[in-house]
Amino acid sequence: MSLFFYGVFILGVVLGGLVLLVLYCLLAMAAKDDEYLDQLELEHYRVREYAPPLTQRGKSKNIRVSATPDLSHGGTT
């Protein structure tokens, strides 16, 4: 066995370990994120359950609102 073989073997073991460590970290973060989202969703339902009911808005009888600026003033002077 040559020194080159040992170097390639050690490098492969180190890189493989790093890949496994990165995969483990990604899976752990994903699990923690799912747990956080579940907790947030449950809290959202609790807040909605205890929230006061929304009031119904009636339609206004006066719907005459101008969408364009008043042009009778002649602009700025």
C-alpha positions as a printed Julia matrix, in Angstrom:
77×3 Matrix{Float64}:
   0.0    0.0     0.0
   1.33   3.32   -0.98
   1.18   6.65    0.75
  -1.1    7.96   -2.02
  -3.68   5.24   -1.28
  -3.72   6.13    2.42
  -4.11   9.83    1.59
  -7.05   9.18   -0.74
  -8.63   6.84    1.81
  -8.34   9.35    4.66
  -9.62  12.17    2.43
 -12.61  10.03    1.43
 -13.42   9.22    5.04
 -13.2   12.88    6.06
 -15.33  14.09    3.14
 -17.87  11.31    3.71
 -18.11  12.26    7.36
 -18.65  15.89    6.45
 -21.41  14.95    4.02
 -23.13  12.85    6.68
 -22.79  15.66    9.21
 -24.35  18.18    6.8
 -27.24  15.81    6.02
 -27.86  15.23    9.73
 -27.86  18.98   10.41
 -30.31  19.62    7.56
 -32.66  16.91    8.81
 -32.47  18.21   12.39
 -33.23  21.76   11.23
 -36.15  20.54    9.11
 -37.62  18.63   12.05
 -37.26  21.66   14.32
 -38.85  23.87   11.65
 -41.82  21.49   11.33
 -42.25  21.51   15.1
 -42.17  25.31   15.15
 -44.74  25.56   12.33
 -47.05  23.11   14.1
 -46.82  25.15   17.3
 -47.46  28.38   15.39
 -50.49  26.85   13.67
 -51.96  25.68   16.96
 -51.42  29.11   18.47
 -53.09  30.7    15.45
 -56.19  28.53   15.93
 -56.28  29.38   19.65
 -56.12  33.1    18.9
 -58.87  32.8    16.29
 -61.03  30.83   18.73
 -60.88  33.56   21.4
 -61.01  36.53   19.01
 -64.15  38.7    19.07
 -66.45  38.21   16.08
 -65.94  40.53   13.15
 -68.56  43.22   12.75
 -70.52  43.34    9.55
 -70.11  46.57    7.65
 -73.22  47.95    6.03
 -73.16  49.58    2.65
 -72.98  53.33    2.63
 -75.95  55.13    1.11
 -73.77  57.93   -0.24
 -71.5   56.35   -2.84
 -70.78  59.56   -4.76
 -67.01  59.71   -4.32
 -65.01  61.32   -7.1
 -62.15  59.2    -8.37
 -60.63  62.07  -10.39
 -59.24  65.31   -8.99
 -61.4   68.37   -9.18
 -60.46  70.12  -12.44
 -62.63  73.21  -11.93
 -59.95  75.02   -9.91
 -57.61  75.31  -12.86
 -54.59  73.64  -11.24
 -52.02  75.36   -9.05
 -51.67  79.13   -9.11
